[in-house]
C-alpha cells in the first residue's frame, strides 16, 4: 500500500500521455545510444559527452515545459530534432 503526503492511501496516479511519451522517448534514446556505445571495447570522452548532451537537452525540455505542455513546445521539438541529427551524424562518422 502506498501512502500519500497526508497519510491516506493512494488509489491512482494521474499521468498525462504527453509526459509519458516525452520521458519514454528520452529514456529509449539514451538506452539505444548507450547500447551502441557499449559495442565498442573502449568508451571515449566524446561518447560520454553525447550521453551528457542527451541529459542536458532533456533537462532543457523539462524546464521549458514546466508551465504547461504547450509552452515552448516548438523549441523543445527543435532541440530534440537537433539532438537526433547530431547523434545520427556521430554514429555515421564513427569507425
KOLPAFI-868373 format. One record per residue: residue number from 1; residue in three letters; x, y, z of N, C-alpha, C in turn. Coordinates in Angstrom, 3 decimals. Layout:
BEGIN
+------+------+----------+----------+----------+----------+----------+----------+----------+----------+----------+
| resi | resn |      n_X |      n_Y |      n_Z |     ca_X |     ca_Y |     ca_Z |      c_X |      c_Y |      c_Z |
+------+------+----------+----------+----------+----------+----------+----------+----------+----------+----------+
|  NUM |  ALA |        X |        Y |        Z |        X |        Y |        Z |        X |        Y |        Z |
...
+------+------+----------+----------+----------+----------+----------+----------+----------+----------+----------+
***
This chain:
BEGIN
+------+------+----------+----------+----------+----------+----------+----------+----------+----------+----------+
| resi | resn |      n_X |      n_Y |      n_Z |     ca_X |     ca_Y |     ca_Z |      c_X |      c_Y |      c_Z |
+------+------+----------+----------+----------+----------+----------+----------+----------+----------+----------+
|    1 |  UNK |    0.840 |   -1.171 |    0.000 |    0.000 |    0.000 |    0.000 |    0.893 |    1.245 |    0.000 |
|    2 |  UNK |    0.586 |    2.180 |   -0.875 |    1.327 |    3.430 |   -0.980 |    0.530 |    4.521 |   -0.288 |
|    3 |  UNK |    1.202 |    5.264 |    0.582 |    0.540 |    6.356 |    1.293 |    0.994 |    7.686 |    0.706 |
|    4 |  UNK |    0.069 |    8.620 |    0.614 |    0.368 |    9.952 |    0.121 |    0.967 |   10.823 |    1.207 |
|    5 |  UNK |    1.128 |   12.096 |    0.898 |    1.711 |   13.043 |    1.843 |    0.845 |   13.177 |    3.082 |
|    6 |  UNK |   -0.465 |   13.146 |    2.898 |   -1.372 |   13.299 |    4.030 |   -1.602 |   11.997 |    4.785 |
|    7 |  UNK |   -0.965 |   10.918 |    4.388 |   -1.089 |    9.642 |    5.068 |   -2.210 |    8.760 |    4.562 |
|    8 |  UNK |   -2.972 |    9.251 |    3.597 |   -4.060 |    8.467 |    3.038 |   -3.548 |    7.547 |    1.931 |
|    9 |  UNK |   -4.275 |    6.467 |    1.713 |   -3.915 |    5.508 |    0.678 |   -4.081 |    6.141 |   -0.707 |
|   10 |  UNK |   -3.099 |    5.942 |   -1.564 |   -3.148 |    6.467 |   -2.928 |   -3.807 |    5.419 |   -3.818 |
|   11 |  UNK |   -4.907 |    5.776 |   -4.425 |   -5.645 |    4.855 |   -5.288 |   -5.100 |    4.842 |   -6.713 |
|   12 |  UNK |   -4.756 |    6.021 |   -7.228 |   -4.249 |    6.093 |   -8.604 |   -3.340 |    7.298 |   -8.737 |
|   13 |  UNK |   -2.512 |    7.266 |   -9.766 |   -1.603 |    8.360 |  -10.067 |   -1.980 |    8.895 |  -11.440 |
|   14 |  UNK |   -2.252 |   10.194 |  -11.523 |   -2.613 |   10.815 |  -12.801 |   -1.346 |   11.066 |  -13.613 |
|   15 |  UNK |   -1.359 |   10.629 |  -14.860 |   -0.211 |   10.788 |  -15.741 |   -0.707 |   11.175 |  -17.119 |
|   16 |  UNK |   -0.164 |   12.282 |  -17.628 |   -0.566 |   12.711 |  -18.961 |    0.166 |   11.901 |  -20.012 |
|   17 |  UNK |   -0.488 |   11.709 |  -21.135 |    0.091 |   10.928 |  -22.226 |    1.361 |   11.597 |  -22.760 |
|   18 |  UNK |    1.336 |   12.932 |  -22.888 |    2.494 |   13.641 |  -23.426 |    3.712 |   13.505 |  -22.506 |
|   19 |  UNK |    3.481 |   13.454 |  -21.211 |    4.582 |   13.267 |  -20.263 |    5.204 |   11.887 |  -20.426 |
|   20 |  UNK |    4.377 |   10.894 |  -20.572 |    4.871 |    9.534 |  -20.764 |    5.642 |    9.398 |  -22.075 |
|   21 |  UNK |    5.139 |   10.015 |  -23.136 |    5.816 |    9.955 |  -24.437 |    7.151 |   10.678 |  -24.365 |
|   22 |  UNK |    7.172 |   11.869 |  -23.754 |    8.411 |   12.649 |  -23.640 |    9.468 |   11.879 |  -22.862 |
|   23 |  UNK |    9.108 |   11.408 |  -21.674 |   10.081 |   10.708 |  -20.841 |   10.497 |    9.375 |  -21.461 |
|   24 |  UNK |    9.546 |    8.678 |  -22.057 |    9.867 |    7.413 |  -22.717 |   10.790 |    7.604 |  -23.901 |
|   25 |  UNK |   10.571 |    8.691 |  -24.664 |   11.438 |    8.965 |  -25.809 |   12.878 |    9.177 |  -25.364 |
|   26 |  UNK |   13.075 |   10.037 |  -24.360 |   14.443 |   10.312 |  -23.915 |   15.079 |    9.086 |  -23.273 |
|   27 |  UNK |   14.299 |    8.291 |  -22.548 |   14.835 |    7.066 |  -21.954 |   15.289 |    6.089 |  -23.030 |
|   28 |  UNK |   14.428 |    5.872 |  -24.032 |   14.780 |    4.937 |  -25.106 |   15.956 |    5.447 |  -25.926 |
|   29 |  UNK |   15.997 |    6.749 |  -26.188 |   17.113 |    7.328 |  -26.933 |   18.426 |    7.102 |  -26.192 |
|   30 |  UNK |   18.441 |    7.387 |  -24.912 |   19.658 |    7.201 |  -24.119 |   20.057 |    5.725 |  -24.064 |
|   31 |  UNK |   19.090 |    4.842 |  -23.938 |   19.397 |    3.414 |  -23.885 |   19.967 |    2.901 |  -25.210 |
|   32 |  UNK |   19.368 |    3.298 |  -26.311 |   19.852 |    2.852 |  -27.626 |   21.262 |    3.367 |  -27.881 |
|   33 |  UNK |   21.512 |    4.627 |  -27.553 |   22.850 |    5.191 |  -27.742 |   23.853 |    4.486 |  -26.836 |
|   34 |  UNK |   23.474 |    4.213 |  -25.595 |   24.377 |    3.531 |  -24.674 |   24.686 |    2.113 |  -25.141 |
|   35 |  UNK |   23.702 |    1.401 |  -25.615 |   23.933 |    0.046 |  -26.132 |   24.853 |    0.090 |  -27.342 |
|   36 |  UNK |   24.658 |    1.069 |  -28.214 |   25.532 |    1.208 |  -29.378 |   26.965 |    1.473 |  -28.932 |
|   37 |  UNK |   27.141 |    2.366 |  -27.964 |   28.481 |    2.692 |  -27.483 |   29.128 |    1.510 |  -26.781 |
|   38 |  UNK |   28.356 |    0.672 |  -26.121 |   28.921 |   -0.475 |  -25.423 |   29.399 |   -1.571 |  -26.368 |
|   39 |  UNK |   29.028 |   -1.485 |  -27.646 |   29.540 |   -2.441 |  -28.623 |   31.029 |   -2.244 |  -28.875 |
|   40 |  UNK |   31.531 |   -1.048 |  -28.620 |   32.966 |   -0.791 |  -28.746 |   33.670 |   -1.339 |  -27.518 |
|   41 |  UNK |   34.955 |   -1.562 |  -27.625 |   35.694 |   -2.087 |  -26.483 |   36.091 |   -0.988 |  -25.509 |
|   42 |  UNK |   36.121 |    0.260 |  -25.977 |   36.538 |    1.377 |  -25.137 |   35.503 |    2.488 |  -25.238 |
|   43 |  UNK |   35.115 |    3.022 |  -24.082 |   34.263 |    4.208 |  -24.079 |   35.165 |    5.432 |  -24.047 |
|   44 |  UNK |   34.969 |    6.338 |  -25.004 |   35.807 |    7.528 |  -25.090 |   35.073 |    8.730 |  -24.507 |
|   45 |  UNK |   35.790 |    9.840 |  -24.398 |   35.220 |   11.043 |  -23.793 |   34.042 |   11.581 |  -24.595 |
|   46 |  UNK |   34.118 |   11.475 |  -25.915 |   33.040 |   12.060 |  -26.718 |   31.763 |   11.234 |  -26.589 |
|   47 |  UNK |   31.895 |    9.951 |  -26.312 |   30.702 |    9.138 |  -26.073 |   30.004 |    9.596 |  -24.800 |
|   48 |  UNK |   30.796 |    9.894 |  -23.779 |   30.234 |   10.442 |  -22.555 |   29.601 |   11.806 |  -22.799 |
|   49 |  UNK |   30.232 |   12.602 |  -23.664 |   29.684 |   13.923 |  -23.993 |   28.350 |   13.796 |  -24.717 |
|   50 |  UNK |   28.220 |   12.805 |  -25.578 |   26.952 |   12.589 |  -26.276 |   25.862 |   12.205 |  -25.281 |
|   51 |  UNK |   26.173 |   11.296 |  -24.371 |   25.188 |   10.895 |  -23.368 |   24.815 |   12.058 |  -22.448 |
|   52 |  UNK |   25.792 |   12.886 |  -22.093 |   25.503 |   14.061 |  -21.277 |   24.668 |   15.074 |  -22.043 |
|   53 |  UNK |   24.900 |   15.198 |  -23.345 |   24.108 |   16.143 |  -24.135 |   22.647 |   15.696 |  -24.211 |
|   54 |  UNK |   22.415 |   14.395 |  -24.245 |   21.035 |   13.905 |  -24.203 |   20.383 |   14.339 |  -22.895 |
|   55 |  UNK |   21.110 |   14.215 |  -21.799 |   20.576 |   14.620 |  -20.499 |   20.323 |   16.125 |  -20.452 |
|   56 |  UNK |   21.242 |   16.922 |  -20.997 |   21.080 |   18.377 |  -20.984 |   19.862 |   18.781 |  -21.805 |
|   57 |  UNK |   19.682 |   18.197 |  -22.979 |   18.518 |   18.508 |  -23.795 |   17.239 |   18.097 |  -23.073 |
|   58 |  UNK |   17.267 |   16.965 |  -22.412 |   16.109 |   16.519 |  -21.635 |   15.788 |   17.520 |  -20.520 |
|   59 |  UNK |   16.819 |   17.989 |  -19.834 |   16.614 |   18.965 |  -18.763 |   16.051 |   20.279 |  -19.318 |
|   60 |  UNK |   16.542 |   20.713 |  -20.474 |   16.026 |   21.937 |  -21.093 |   14.561 |   21.758 |  -21.475 |
|   61 |  UNK |   14.228 |   20.614 |  -22.007 |   12.833 |   20.339 |  -22.368 |   11.958 |   20.351 |  -21.119 |
|   62 |  UNK |   12.428 |   19.793 |  -20.030 |   11.651 |   19.799 |  -18.788 |   11.447 |   21.214 |  -18.268 |
|   63 |  UNK |   12.477 |   22.041 |  -18.322 |   12.369 |   23.404 |  -17.814 |   11.443 |   24.244 |  -18.692 |
|   64 |  UNK |   11.551 |   24.084 |  -20.004 |   10.738 |   24.919 |  -20.892 |    9.273 |   24.496 |  -20.902 |
|   65 |  UNK |    8.971 |   23.277 |  -20.528 |    7.578 |   22.840 |  -20.495 |    7.027 |   22.776 |  -19.072 |
|   66 |  UNK |    7.716 |   23.401 |  -18.118 |    7.283 |   23.330 |  -16.719 |    5.950 |   24.033 |  -16.498 |
|   67 |  UNK |    5.669 |   25.105 |  -17.242 |    4.425 |   25.832 |  -17.067 |    3.244 |   25.139 |  -17.689 |
|   68 |  UNK |    3.472 |   24.260 |  -18.583 |    2.412 |   23.545 |  -19.287 |    3.003 |   22.902 |  -20.518 |
|   69 |  UNK |    2.353 |   21.891 |  -21.015 |    2.900 |   21.135 |  -22.131 |    2.964 |   21.940 |  -23.425 |
|   70 |  UNK |    2.092 |   22.931 |  -23.589 |    2.066 |   23.663 |  -24.859 |    3.109 |   24.771 |  -24.919 |
|   71 |  UNK |    3.576 |   25.260 |  -23.774 |    4.554 |   26.331 |  -23.779 |    5.919 |   25.806 |  -24.189 |
|   72 |  UNK |    6.543 |   26.473 |  -25.141 |    7.871 |   26.095 |  -25.576 |    7.923 |   24.790 |  -26.333 |
|   73 |  UNK |    6.804 |   24.339 |  -26.829 |    6.754 |   23.034 |  -27.498 |    7.576 |   23.034 |  -28.780 |
|   74 |  UNK |    7.481 |   24.103 |  -29.557 |    8.239 |   24.178 |  -30.810 |    9.730 |   24.194 |  -30.544 |
|   75 |  UNK |   10.133 |   24.936 |  -29.508 |   11.547 |   24.996 |  -29.145 |   12.041 |   23.616 |  -28.725 |
|   76 |  UNK |   11.249 |   22.905 |  -27.958 |   11.629 |   21.570 |  -27.498 |   11.730 |   20.598 |  -28.665 |
|   77 |  UNK |   10.799 |   20.704 |  -29.580 |   10.826 |   19.830 |  -30.740 |   12.068 |   20.075 |  -31.576 |
|   78 |  UNK |   12.438 |   21.334 |  -31.743 |   13.650 |   21.658 |  -32.491 |   14.889 |   21.142 |  -31.781 |
|   79 |  UNK |   14.937 |   21.255 |  -30.459 |   16.075 |   20.725 |  -29.710 |   16.190 |   19.213 |  -29.854 |
|   80 |  UNK |   15.079 |   18.540 |  -29.785 |   15.089 |   17.080 |  -29.925 |   15.526 |   16.672 |  -31.325 |
|   81 |  UNK |   15.002 |   17.352 |  -32.338 |   15.402 |   17.036 |  -33.710 |   16.881 |   17.315 |  -33.936 |
|   82 |  UNK |   17.379 |   18.407 |  -33.366 |   18.801 |   18.718 |  -33.484 |   19.647 |   17.649 |  -32.803 |
|   83 |  UNK |   19.215 |   17.193 |  -31.644 |   19.942 |   16.145 |  -30.934 |   19.964 |   14.845 |  -31.732 |
|   84 |  UNK |   18.833 |   14.470 |  -32.293 |   18.769 |   13.244 |  -33.088 |   19.659 |   13.362 |  -34.322 |
|   85 |  UNK |   19.646 |   14.519 |  -34.965 |   20.512 |   14.726 |  -36.124 |   21.974 |   14.635 |  -35.738 |
|   86 |  UNK |   22.335 |   15.230 |  -34.613 |   23.711 |   15.153 |  -34.139 |   24.119 |   13.714 |  -33.849 |
|   87 |  UNK |   23.241 |   12.957 |  -33.224 |   23.550 |   11.557 |  -32.913 |   23.712 |   10.726 |  -34.177 |
|   88 |  UNK |   22.850 |   10.959 |  -35.153 |   22.955 |   10.216 |  -36.412 |   24.288 |   10.534 |  -37.096 |
|   89 |  UNK |   24.662 |   11.801 |  -37.116 |   25.942 |   12.169 |  -37.725 |   27.120 |   11.545 |  -36.991 |
|   90 |  UNK |   27.078 |   11.559 |  -35.657 |   28.171 |   10.942 |  -34.902 |   28.249 |    9.440 |  -35.129 |
|   91 |  UNK |   27.096 |    8.798 |  -35.205 |   27.106 |    7.356 |  -35.410 |   27.584 |    6.986 |  -36.807 |
|   92 |  UNK |   27.286 |    7.835 |  -37.770 |   27.741 |    7.565 |  -39.137 |   29.229 |    7.830 |  -39.299 |
|   93 |  UNK |   29.784 |    8.770 |  -38.537 |   31.179 |    9.142 |  -38.683 |   32.130 |    8.299 |  -37.855 |
|   94 |  UNK |   31.600 |    7.527 |  -36.914 |   32.467 |    6.704 |  -36.074 |   32.861 |    5.438 |  -36.811 |
|   95 |  UNK |   34.115 |    5.023 |  -36.616 |   34.558 |    3.787 |  -37.303 |   33.985 |    2.541 |  -36.674 |
+------+------+----------+----------+----------+----------+----------+----------+----------+----------+----------+
***
